[in-house]
Amino acid sequence: MQLEKIISISGKPGLFKLVSQLKNGFIVEDISTKKKTSISNSSQVSLLDNIAMFTFDKEVPLFEVFENVAKNYDYKATISHKSSGDELREFMSASLPNYDLERVYESDIKKLAQWYNLLHKAGYITPESFVKPEAPAEEKAEEAKGTEEATEKKPVAKKVPAKKTEKAEATEEKPAKKPVAKKTTKKED
């Protein structure tokens, strides 16, 4: 999916696309208005690529949920994030049937619907956006070979000690300096 650089910034409405990195921050572009702005490193930023929704057995990446929503709504806009709680729960059940009712809050579902609609309006939600690029033929052959080798026992490589550098050898050859013993004199009574 072409959404790897889409972020949410805490305190700012909407979604943004990372454009470039600065010395002390980032340049981002609002996906709706295409207006560029800079943000500091101290901004609370969440990559949509790193967000997941809870199900009873695993965490599902947000983009897989977006894909389910897109398929359910025929790649068109979905319900409003301002819909009633019952409508939002019904929407979520259709999009991710086994979602965890206790750990996925109504506010999470509202964000999902709002972000999906923002991405759809900006042109990011299309059938082509969810197609995963195919691996080159060489990688496919290596993957097949890797599964065959996984059943065979692989030899363990021996660790070879690293060669010493000239400086390390020079420091080892020098004898350690012995501490000088202090002479003590007896005081006569």
MIDOSE-1310 file (N, C-alpha, C; in nm, 2 decimals, decimal comma, always signed):
residues 189
mqle	+0,08/-0,12/+0,00/+0,00/+0,00/+0,00/+0,09/+0,12/+0,00; +0,05/+0,23/-0,06/+0,13/+0,35/-0,08/+0,10/+0,45/+0,04; +0,08/+0,40/+0,16/+0,05/+0,48/+0,27/+0,15/+0,48/+0,38; +0,27/+0,43/+0,35/+0,38/+0,41/+0,45/+0,42/+0,54/+0,51
kiis	+0,41/+0,65/+0,45/+0,45/+0,78/+0,50/+0,34/+0,87/+0,55; +0,22/+0,81/+0,57/+0,11/+0,89/+0,62/+0,11/+0,89/+0,78; +0,10/+1,01/+0,83/+0,11/+1,02/+0,98/-0,01/+1,09/+1,04; -0,03/+1,08/+1,17/-0,12/+1,16/+1,24/-0,04/+1,24/+1,34
isgk	-0,07/+1,36/+1,36/+0,00/+1,45/+1,45/-0,09/+1,49/+1,57; -0,05/+1,46/+1,69/-0,13/+1,49/+1,80/-0,16/+1,64/+1,81; -0,28/+1,68/+1,83/-0,32/+1,82/+1,84/-0,35/+1,88/+1,71; -0,33/+1,81/+1,60/-0,36/+1,87/+1,47/-0,46/+1,78/+1,40
pglf	-0,57/+1,84/+1,35/-0,67/+1,76/+1,28/-0,62/+1,71/+1,14; -0,67/+1,60/+1,10/-0,63/+1,55/+0,97/-0,51/+1,45/+0,97; -0,48/+1,41/+0,85/-0,36/+1,33/+0,83/-0,26/+1,40/+0,74; -0,13/+1,36/+0,76/-0,02/+1,43/+0,69/+0,07/+1,32/+0,62
klvs	+0,13/+1,37/+0,52/+0,23/+1,29/+0,45/+0,37/+1,34/+0,48; +0,46/+1,26/+0,52/+0,60/+1,30/+0,54/+0,67/+1,34/+0,41; +0,72/+1,46/+0,40/+0,78/+1,50/+0,28/+0,93/+1,49/+0,29; +0,99/+1,55/+0,39/+1,13/+1,54/+0,41/+1,17/+1,56/+0,56
qlkn	+1,29/+1,54/+0,59/+1,34/+1,56/+0,73/+1,43/+1,68/+0,74; +1,41/+1,75/+0,85/+1,50/+1,87/+0,87/+1,59/+1,84/+0,99; +1,68/+1,93/+1,02/+1,77/+1,91/+1,13/+1,70/+1,89/+1,26; +1,59/+1,97/+1,28/+1,52/+1,96/+1,41/+1,37/+1,93/+1,39
gfiv	+1,34/+1,86/+1,29/+1,20/+1,83/+1,27/+1,17/+1,77/+1,13; +1,05/+1,79/+1,08/+1,01/+1,73/+0,96/+0,92/+1,83/+0,88; +0,92/+1,82/+0,75/+0,83/+1,89/+0,66/+0,72/+1,79/+0,63; +0,59/+1,83/+0,65/+0,48/+1,74/+0,63/+0,38/+1,82/+0,53
edis	+0,30/+1,74/+0,47/+0,20/+1,79/+0,37/+0,06/+1,74/+0,41; -0,03/+1,83/+0,44/-0,17/+1,79/+0,47/-0,23/+1,71/+0,35; -0,28/+1,60/+0,37/-0,33/+1,52/+0,25/-0,45/+1,58/+0,19; -0,53/+1,66/+0,26/-0,65/+1,72/+0,21/-0,62/+1,85/+0,13
tkkk	-0,55/+1,94/+0,19/-0,52/+2,07/+0,14/-0,39/+2,08/+0,06; -0,30/+1,98/+0,07/-0,17/+1,98/+0,01/-0,08/+2,09/+0,06; -0,12/+2,15/+0,17/-0,04/+2,26/+0,23/+0,08/+2,20/+0,31; +0,20/+2,25/+0,28/+0,32/+2,20/+0,35/+0,34/+2,29/+0,47
tsis	+0,39/+2,22/+0,58/+0,43/+2,29/+0,70/+0,54/+2,21/+0,77; +0,61/+2,28/+0,86/+0,71/+2,20/+0,93/+0,66/+2,18/+1,08; +0,71/+2,06/+1,13/+0,68/+2,03/+1,27/+0,81/+2,00/+1,34; +0,82/+2,02/+1,47/+0,94/+1,99/+1,54/+0,95/+1,85/+1,58
nssq	+1,07/+1,81/+1,63/+1,09/+1,67/+1,67/+1,01/+1,64/+1,80; +0,97/+1,74/+1,87/+0,90/+1,72/+2,00/+0,75/+1,69/+1,97; +0,70/+1,70/+1,85/+0,56/+1,67/+1,82/+0,53/+1,53/+1,84; +0,41/+1,50/+1,89/+0,37/+1,36/+1,90/+0,32/+1,31/+1,77
vsll	+0,39/+1,22/+1,70/+0,36/+1,17/+1,57/+0,34/+1,02/+1,57; +0,23/+0,97/+1,50/+0,21/+0,83/+1,49/+0,20/+0,79/+1,34; +0,29/+0,70/+1,30/+0,28/+0,65/+1,16/+0,16/+0,55/+1,15; +0,08/+0,57/+1,05/-0,04/+0,48/+1,04/+0,01/+0,34/+1,01
dnia	+0,13/+0,33/+0,96/+0,18/+0,20/+0,93/+0,21/+0,12/+1,06; +0,23/+0,19/+1,17/+0,26/+0,12/+1,30/+0,14/+0,10/+1,39; +0,02/+0,14/+1,34/-0,10/+0,13/+1,42/-0,17/+0,00/+1,39; -0,23/-0,07/+1,49/-0,30/-0,19/+1,47/-0,43/-0,19/+1,55
mftf	-0,52/-0,27/+1,52/-0,65/-0,29/+1,59/-0,65/-0,42/+1,66; -0,70/-0,43/+1,78/-0,70/-0,55/+1,86/-0,82/-0,64/+1,81; -0,78/-0,77/+1,80/-0,88/-0,88/+1,78/-0,86/-0,97/+1,90; -0,95/-1,07/+1,91/-0,93/-1,16/+2,03/-0,81/-1,25/+2,02
dkev	-0,76/-1,27/+1,90/-0,64/-1,36/+1,89/-0,51/-1,29/+1,84; -0,52/-1,17/+1,78/-0,40/-1,10/+1,74/-0,43/-0,95/+1,71; -0,32/-0,88/+1,67/-0,34/-0,74/+1,64/-0,33/-0,73/+1,48; -0,43/-0,66/+1,43/-0,44/-0,65/+1,28/-0,39/-0,51/+1,24
plfe	-0,29/-0,51/+1,15/-0,25/-0,37/+1,10/-0,36/-0,29/+1,05; -0,35/-0,16/+1,07/-0,46/-0,07/+1,03/-0,49/-0,07/+0,88; -0,38/-0,09/+0,80/-0,40/-0,10/+0,66/-0,49/-0,22/+0,62; -0,47/-0,33/+0,69/-0,56/-0,44/+0,66/-0,70/-0,41/+0,69
vfen	-0,73/-0,34/+0,80/-0,86/-0,30/+0,83/-0,92/-0,20/+0,73; -0,83/-0,10/+0,68/-0,87/-0,02/+0,57/-0,91/-0,09/+0,45; -0,83/-0,20/+0,42/-0,86/-0,28/+0,30/-1,00/-0,35/+0,32; -1,03/-0,40/+0,44/-1,16/-0,46/+0,46/-1,27/-0,36/+0,45
vakn	-1,25/-0,24/+0,50/-1,35/-0,14/+0,49/-1,37/-0,10/+0,34; -1,26/-0,09/+0,27/-1,27/-0,05/+0,12/-1,35/-0,16/+0,05; -1,32/-0,29/+0,08/-1,39/-0,39/+0,01/-1,54/-0,39/+0,04; -1,57/-0,37/+0,17/-1,71/-0,37/+0,22/-1,79/-0,25/+0,15
ydyk	-1,73/-0,14/+0,13/-1,79/-0,02/+0,08/-1,76/+0,00/-0,07; -1,71/-0,10/-0,13/-1,68/-0,09/-0,28/-1,59/+0,03/-0,31; -1,49/+0,05/-0,22/-1,38/+0,16/-0,24/-1,45/+0,30/-0,24; -1,56/+0,31/-0,17/-1,62/+0,44/-0,16/-1,62/+0,49/-0,02
atis	-1,66/+0,61/+0,01/-1,66/+0,67/+0,14/-1,75/+0,59/+0,23; -1,72/+0,59/+0,36/-1,79/+0,51/+0,46/-1,88/+0,60/+0,55; -1,93/+0,54/+0,66/-2,01/+0,62/+0,75/-1,93/+0,74/+0,81; -2,00/+0,84/+0,86/-1,93/+0,95/+0,92/-1,88/+0,91/+1,06
hkss	-1,78/+0,97/+1,10/-1,72/+0,95/+1,23/-1,81/+1,01/+1,34; -1,91/+1,09/+1,30/-2,00/+1,15/+1,39/-2,13/+1,06/+1,41; -2,13/+0,94/+1,35/-2,25/+0,85/+1,36/-2,27/+0,81/+1,50; -2,38/+0,75/+1,53/-2,41/+0,70/+1,67/-2,32/+0,58/+1,70
gdel	-2,31/+0,56/+1,83/-2,23/+0,45/+1,88/-2,27/+0,31/+1,82; -2,40/+0,29/+1,81/-2,45/+0,16/+1,76/-2,41/+0,14/+1,61; -2,42/+0,25/+1,53/-2,38/+0,25/+1,39/-2,23/+0,22/+1,38; -2,15/+0,29/+1,46/-2,00/+0,27/+1,46/-1,97/+0,13/+1,49
refm	-2,03/+0,07/+1,59/-2,00/-0,07/+1,63/-2,04/-0,17/+1,52; -2,15/-0,14/+1,45/-2,20/-0,22/+1,34/-2,10/-0,21/+1,23; -2,05/-0,09/+1,20/-1,95/-0,07/+1,10/-1,82/-0,15/+1,13; -1,78/-0,14/+1,26/-1,66/-0,21/+1,30/-1,68/-0,36/+1,29
sasl	-1,79/-0,41/+1,32/-1,82/-0,56/+1,31/-1,81/-0,61/+1,17; -1,86/-0,52/+1,08/-1,85/-0,56/+0,94/-1,71/-0,55/+0,88; -1,63/-0,46/+0,93/-1,49/-0,44/+0,89/-1,39/-0,54/+0,95; -1,41/-0,57/+1,07/-1,32/-0,66/+1,15/-1,40/-0,74/+1,24
pnyd	-1,46/-0,85/+1,19/-1,56/-0,93/+1,27/-1,52/-0,97/+1,41; -1,40/-1,01/+1,43/-1,36/-1,06/+1,56/-1,28/-0,96/+1,64; -1,31/-0,83/+1,63/-1,24/-0,72/+1,70/-1,27/-0,74/+1,85; -1,18/-0,70/+1,93/-1,19/-0,71/+2,08/-1,28/-0,60/+2,13
lerv	-1,40/-0,63/+2,17/-1,50/-0,53/+2,22/-1,45/-0,45/+2,34; -1,37/-0,51/+2,42/-1,33/-0,43/+2,54/-1,21/-0,34/+2,51; -1,12/-0,38/+2,42/-1,00/-0,30/+2,40/-1,01/-0,21/+2,28; -1,11/-0,22/+2,19/-1,13/-0,12/+2,08/-1,24/-0,03/+2,13
yesd	-1,21/+0,09/+2,16/-1,31/+0,19/+2,21/-1,38/+0,25/+2,09; -1,49/+0,32/+2,13/-1,57/+0,39/+2,03/-1,49/+0,50/+1,97; -1,40/+0,57/+2,04/-1,31/+0,67/+1,99/-1,22/+0,61/+1,88; -1,17/+0,49/+1,90/-1,09/+0,43/+1,80/-1,16/+0,40/+1,67
ikkl	-1,29/+0,36/+1,68/-1,37/+0,34/+1,56/-1,40/+0,47/+1,49; -1,42/+0,58/+1,57/-1,44/+0,71/+1,51/-1,32/+0,75/+1,43; -1,20/+0,73/+1,49/-1,08/+0,76/+1,41/-1,06/+0,68/+1,29; -1,09/+0,55/+1,30/-1,08/+0,46/+1,18/-1,17/+0,52/+1,07
aqwy	-1,30/+0,55/+1,10/-1,39/+0,60/+1,00/-1,35/+0,73/+0,94; -1,30/+0,82/+1,03/-1,26/+0,96/+0,99/-1,13/+0,94/+0,90; -1,03/+0,87/+0,94/-0,91/+0,85/+0,86/-0,94/+0,79/+0,73; -1,02/+0,68/+0,73/-1,06/+0,62/+0,60/-1,12/+0,72/+0,51
nllh	-1,21/+0,80/+0,56/-1,28/+0,90/+0,47/-1,18/+1,00/+0,42; -1,09/+1,05/+0,51/-0,99/+1,14/+0,46/-0,90/+1,09/+0,35; -0,86/+0,96/+0,37/-0,77/+0,90/+0,27/-0,85/+0,88/+0,14; -0,98/+0,84/+0,15/-1,06/+0,82/+0,03/-1,07/+0,95/-0,04
kagy	-1,10/+1,06/+0,03/-1,12/+1,19/-0,03/-0,99/+1,24/-0,10; -0,87/+1,21/-0,04/-0,74/+1,25/-0,10/-0,70/+1,16/-0,21; -0,77/+1,05/-0,24/-0,74/+0,96/-0,35/-0,65/+0,85/-0,32; -0,63/+0,82/-0,19/-0,54/+0,71/-0,15/-0,61/+0,57/-0,14
itpe	-0,74/+0,57/-0,14/-0,82/+0,45/-0,13/-0,87/+0,41/-0,27; -0,79/+0,32/-0,33/-0,83/+0,26/-0,46/-0,80/+0,12/-0,46; -0,85/+0,04/-0,55/-0,82/-0,11/-0,56/-0,67/-0,13/-0,58; -0,60/-0,04/-0,65/-0,46/-0,06/-0,68/-0,38/-0,03/-0,55
sfvk	-0,43/+0,05/-0,46/-0,35/+0,09/-0,34/-0,33/-0,03/-0,25; -0,41/-0,13/-0,26/-0,40/-0,24/-0,17/-0,33/-0,36/-0,23; -0,28/-0,35/-0,35/-0,21/-0,46/-0,42/-0,07/-0,46/-0,37; -0,03/-0,58/-0,32/+0,11/-0,59/-0,27/+0,20/-0,62/-0,39
peap	+0,32/-0,54/-0,40/+0,41/-0,57/-0,51/+0,46/-0,71/-0,50; +0,47/-0,77/-0,62/+0,53/-0,91/-0,62/+0,68/-0,91/-0,61; +0,73/-1,01/-0,54/+0,87/-1,02/-0,52/+0,93/-1,07/-0,65; +1,05/-1,02/-0,68/+1,12/-1,07/-0,81/+1,14/-1,22/-0,81
aeek	+1,16/-1,28/-0,92/+1,17/-1,42/-0,94/+1,28/-1,48/-0,86; +1,39/-1,41/-0,84/+1,51/-1,46/-0,77/+1,47/-1,47/-0,62; +1,39/-1,37/-0,56/+1,35/-1,38/-0,42/+1,26/-1,50/-0,40; +1,17/-1,52/-0,50/+1,07/-1,63/-0,49/+1,14/-1,76/-0,48
aeea	+1,25/-1,78/-0,57/+1,32/-1,90/-0,58/+1,40/-1,92/-0,44; +1,45/-1,81/-0,39/+1,53/-1,82/-0,26/+1,43/-1,86/-0,15; +1,31/-1,81/-0,15/+1,21/-1,84/-0,05/+1,18/-1,99/-0,05; +1,16/-2,04/-0,18/+1,13/-2,18/-0,19/+1,24/-2,27/-0,15
kgte	+1,36/-2,23/-0,18/+1,48/-2,30/-0,14/+1,50/-2,29/+0,01; +1,47/-2,18/+0,07/+1,48/-2,16/+0,21/+1,38/-2,25/+0,29; +1,26/-2,28/+0,24/+1,17/-2,37/+0,30/+1,22/-2,51/+0,30; +1,29/-2,55/+0,19/+1,34/-2,69/+0,17/+1,46/-2,70/+0,27
eate	+1,55/-2,60/+0,28/+1,66/-2,61/+0,37/+1,62/-2,60/+0,52; +1,51/-2,55/+0,54/+1,46/-2,54/+0,68/+1,45/-2,67/+0,75; +1,41/-2,77/+0,66/+1,40/-2,91/+0,72/+1,53/-2,98/+0,74; +1,63/-2,94/+0,66/+1,76/-3,00/+0,67/+1,84/-2,93/+0,79
kkpv	+1,94/-3,00/+0,85/+2,01/-2,95/+0,96/+2,13/-2,86/+0,90; +2,14/-2,74/+0,94/+2,24/-2,65/+0,89/+2,37/-2,66/+0,98; +2,49/-2,66/+0,92/+2,61/-2,67/+1,00/+2,63/-2,54/+1,07; +2,69/-2,55/+1,19/+2,71/-2,43/+1,28/+2,85/-2,38/+1,24
akkv	+2,85/-2,25/+1,22/+2,98/-2,18/+1,18/+3,06/-2,16/+1,30; +3,20/-2,18/+1,28/+3,29/-2,16/+1,39/+3,32/-2,01/+1,40; +3,34/-1,97/+1,53/+3,38/-1,83/+1,54/+3,54/-1,82/+1,53; +3,58/-1,73/+1,45/+3,72/-1,71/+1,43/+3,76/-1,59/+1,50
pakk	+3,87/-1,60/+1,59/+3,91/-1,48/+1,66/+3,95/-1,37/+1,56; +3,92/-1,24/+1,60/+3,96/-1,13/+1,51/+4,11/-1,11/+1,52; +4,16/-1,06/+1,41/+4,30/-1,03/+1,41/+4,33/-0,91/+1,49; +4,45/-0,91/+1,56/+4,48/-0,79/+1,64/+4,54/-0,69/+1,55
teka	+4,51/-0,56/+1,59/+4,57/-0,45/+1,52/+4,71/-0,43/+1,57; +4,79/-0,35/+1,49/+4,92/-0,32/+1,53/+4,93/-0,25/+1,67; +4,83/-0,16/+1,69/+4,83/-0,08/+1,82/+4,81/-0,18/+1,93; +4,71/-0,27/+1,91/+4,68/-0,37/+2,02/+4,80/-0,45/+2,05
eate	+4,88/-0,50/+1,94/+4,99/-0,58/+1,96/+5,10/-0,50/+2,03; +5,12/-0,37/+2,00/+5,22/-0,29/+2,06/+5,20/-0,27/+2,21; +5,07/-0,26/+2,25/+5,04/-0,24/+2,39/+5,06/-0,36/+2,47; +5,04/-0,48/+2,40/+5,06/-0,61/+2,47/+5,21/-0,64/+2,49
ekpa	+5,29/-0,59/+2,41/+5,44/-0,62/+2,42/+5,51/-0,54/+2,53; +5,45/-0,42/+2,56/+5,52/-0,34/+2,66/+5,49/-0,40/+2,80; +5,59/-0,41/+2,88/+5,57/-0,47/+3,01/+5,50/-0,36/+3,09; +5,41/-0,41/+3,18/+5,34/-0,32/+3,27/+5,43/-0,26/+3,37
kkpv	+5,41/-0,13/+3,39/+5,49/-0,06/+3,49/+5,46/-0,11/+3,63; +5,56/-0,13/+3,71/+5,54/-0,17/+3,84/+5,53/-0,05/+3,93; +5,44/-0,05/+4,03/+5,43/+0,07/+4,11/+5,56/+0,08/+4,20; +5,60/+0,20/+4,22/+5,72/+0,23/+4,30/+5,68/+0,22/+4,44
akkt	+5,76/+0,13/+4,52/+5,73/+0,12/+4,66/+5,79/+0,24/+4,73; +5,72/+0,29/+4,83/+5,77/+0,40/+4,91/+5,86/+0,35/+5,01; +5,97/+0,42/+5,04/+6,06/+0,38/+5,14/+6,01/+0,44/+5,27; +6,01/+0,35/+5,37/+5,96/+0,39/+5,50/+6,08/+0,39/+5,59
tkke	+6,09/+0,48/+5,67/+6,20/+0,49/+5,77/+6,14/+0,47/+5,91; +6,21/+0,40/+5,99/+6,17/+0,38/+6,13/+6,21/+0,50/+6,21; +6,12/+0,54/+6,28/+6,14/+0,65/+6,37/+6,20/+0,60/+6,50; +6,31/+0,65/+6,54/+6,37/+0,60/+6,67/+6,31/+0,68/+6,79
d	+6,29/+0,60/+6,89/+6,23/+0,67/+7,01/+6,33/+0,72/+7,10
